[in-house]
C-alpha cells in the first residue's frame, strides 16, 4: 500500500525519530573521550552511518504505510535496536575491557537496522509488477559495505596497536560509507519514486526539529543527570545564550527554507522529484545534523566541561566545535535552498559571514564570553531581517504562506515547546532519584502537576490562536527559555546546594514567569474578543492565588536545610490544588476549542514524546562503558515494556474523537476536553514519570542484588504501570465506551502487576512486557460500539 494517501508522519515513525536523534547526540560522548581531530573524524563517520540508517526508514515510510499490519511492530523493534546501537556508540573505535565487544555490537546493530528497512520495503513491494529490480539493487550496497565494516571492527584484534591500524580502520569505515551512500540511487529510480511530498518533507522537518530540541536538552544536561551540582548565574546565563543560538538555527530553517523547499518539491516534475528529494533532503540534511551535533558538543563544553570557578579553561577545540557547528549547519542550509529553489538565502549567508568574522575575537574570550558574542551576533541577524531586510522577507513569506499554513497536529513552535517540557518532566525523575522514598516521589509528582498545568495552558493558547506570527513565536521562545530554567532547577526544588543559587526560588520564579507570560499573551492576542478575554481573566484568578502561595512558601522558607516546614508545606499543597484545579473553576462552557483534532493531536504527541524520552533515559542509565550483556538485555526489555505501554494508549484517541462527534453542545465538548485530556492525561504522564524513575533506579546494576533504593524503584515502576493503565481506562470510560475484552485484560494486568515486585528486576520486566502484550492481543480485531444509551442533549 502506498504512502501517498496519508500525507503525515505516523506515530511509530516519530517514536523512531526520537531514538535516532538520541543516537546522533550520543556521538558527543564519543568525541569527548578522544583527541580533538580523532574525535571529529570518528564522530563524523558514526553520524554518517547512523543517518544512513535513518534515511532508509524515511524512504520506506514514503513508499509504504508503516502503521498497517505488523509494520508498527517492526518499526518499534528497529527503535529498540537503534537504542542499543546508541548505547554502544562511545565504544565504536575503542573497546573497553570486561564487557561486550563494543565495535562489533555497533556494527551488528547498524546492519540489523539497515536490513530491517530493506525487508519491510521488499516484502511490501515485492508483489508489485517490475519492482524486483529496484528491490535487488537496494540490497547491493549493503552487500558491499558489510564485509568492510566487519573488517574495520575486527582489525584491531589481529594487528598490532598503533597509529597505522587506527588510520586503516578509519579508511575501511569511510569506504563502506561511500558504498552505502551510493545505494541511495536505487530507491529513487524506476518504480520506487517519491509518493508523498508532504510526508517526505514533514519527516525531515521532524527529525530537524527533534534534533534542535534535543540540542536544547543537552544544554540542561551539560552537568549530567545527577542534579546535585550548584546552580550558578553563569549556568543560567549560558543556558539562555545557548538557547538563543539554537533558536536562530531553528528560525533559519523553519521560517522560509522549509516551506519553500516543500513547495518547490511539489512543483518538480515526477521524473525529477525523487532525485531532488534525495539530494536536497537525504544528502544535504546530513551536514545540518552534523552541525547540530557539534553545537551540542560545544555547548556542553561551554556550560559543563570546565570545573566550577575556572571559566577560563575554554580550549580552541571547544570553540571550534561551537562556531564550526553553526557554520556547517548554515552551509548545509545554503546548499539545501540552492538545490530546491535555486536561491541563496540572505539569512544563512549573513550568518556565515558574521560567525566567520567573530572566530578570531572569540579566541581571546572565556567560554561564556564567546557564547555571548555568538548569540548576540546571531540575534542581530534576525533583527536585520525583520527591520532592514523586511521587504524582501515579507515577499518570501507571502510566497510560501499556503504551504506554511497547512493544518498539522503541532506547529514547529509547539513541538519545540513540547520537547523542552518533556525534558522538565524527565528532570522530575532526577528529583525523585536524589531522594528515593515516598516523600521524594510525592515531591516529584507535585512539581510534575505544576509543569503539566503550564503545558496544558500553552496548548490551549496555541490551539485557540490561529496565526503563527512573529509575536507568537517570540512568546513560545521565551516560554521555552523559562521552562528550560525551570527544568535545570527542578532536581533542587526542595533542597539547597551549598555554593549555588536557591533552587526552590528559581523553580517558583520560573513557573510564575511562564504562567504570567501565558496569561498576558493570551489576554493581549484576544483584545478584540471580549468574550474570550473574560475567560482568560477568570482563569487568572486561581493562577494568581497559586503563584502567590508558592512565592510565600519559598520566601518564608529557611535559607538552609529543608525548605519544607509546617508553614511552607501547606502553602505548596494549597497552591497546587488551587492552580491545577482552576480548570474546573472557569467552567466547562469556557473550554472552547477552535480545532478538536489539533487539541487531541497535541496530547497524543506529548504522550509519545514522553514515552520516547523514557526510553532514552533507560539508555542513559546504563550508557556508561563498558557495555555488558545484562545492561543490553535490560535496555531492550525496558524499551519493549515502554513500547507495550504505548500500544495500550493507541485507540483511546479514536474513541474520544468519536465521542466528540456525538456531543451536540460546546459545553459538553469542553467538559470532555477538560476531563479526558487536561486532567486524565496528567495521570498518564505521572505513570510514565514513575516508570522512568523506576528504570533509572534499578537499571544501573540490573544483574546484581537490589538495595533499598532500587527495591523502592521497582515498586515505583510497578505503581507507574498501574497508574498509567487505570488512567487510560478512565479515559475510555469518560468517552462512554463499554469495557470490552481488551480493557478488561488491561485491568487484570493492573491487578497482577504488583506481584512482579517479588521477582528480580529482569524477570519483572519480562513478565510485565508479556502481560501487556497478551492483553493487547485480546480482542485486537474487535471494535466495541460506543455506548449511545446516554446520548447528550442540546443545552
Secondary structure, 3 states (H helix, E strand, C coil): CCCCCCCCCCHHHHHHHHHHHHHHHCHHHHHHCCCHHHHHHHHHHHHHHHHHHHHHHHHHHHHCCCCCCCHHHHHHHHHHHHHHHHHHHHHCCCCCCCCCCHHHHHHHHHHHHHHHHHHHHHHHHCCCCCCHHHHHHHHHHHHHHHHHHHHHHHHHHCCCCCHHHHHHHHHHHHHHHHHHHHCHHHHCCCCCCCCCHHHHHHHHHHHHHHHHHHHHHHHHCCCCCCCCCCCCHHHHHHHHHHHHHHHHHHHHHHHHHHHHHHHHHHCCCHHHHHHHHHHHHHHHHHHHHHHHHHHHHHHHHHHHCCCCCCCCCCCHHHHHHHHHHHHHHHHHHHHHHHHHHCCCCHHHHHHHHHHHHHHHHHCCCCHHHHHHHHHHHHHHHHHHHHCCCHHHHHHHHHHCHHHHCCCCCCCHHHHHHHHHHHHHHHHHHHHHHHCCCHHHHHHHHHHHHHHHHHHHHHHHHHHHCCCCCHHHHHHHHHHHHHHHHHHHHHHHCCCCCCCCCCHHHHHHHHHHHHHHHHHHHHHHHCCCCHHHHHHHHHHHHHHHHHHHHHHHHHHCCCCCCCCCCCCHHHHHHHHHHHHHCHHHHCCHHHCCCCCHHHHHHHHHHHHHHHHHHHHHHHHHHCCCCCCCHHHHHHHHHHHHHHHHHHHHHCCHHHHHHHHHHHCCCHHHHHHHHHHHHHHHHHHHHHHHHHHHHHHHHHHCCCCCCCCHHHHHHHHHHHHHHHHHHHHHHHHHHHCCECCCHHHHHHHHHHHHHHHHHHCCHHHHHHHHHHHHHHHHHCCCCCCCCECCCCCCCCC
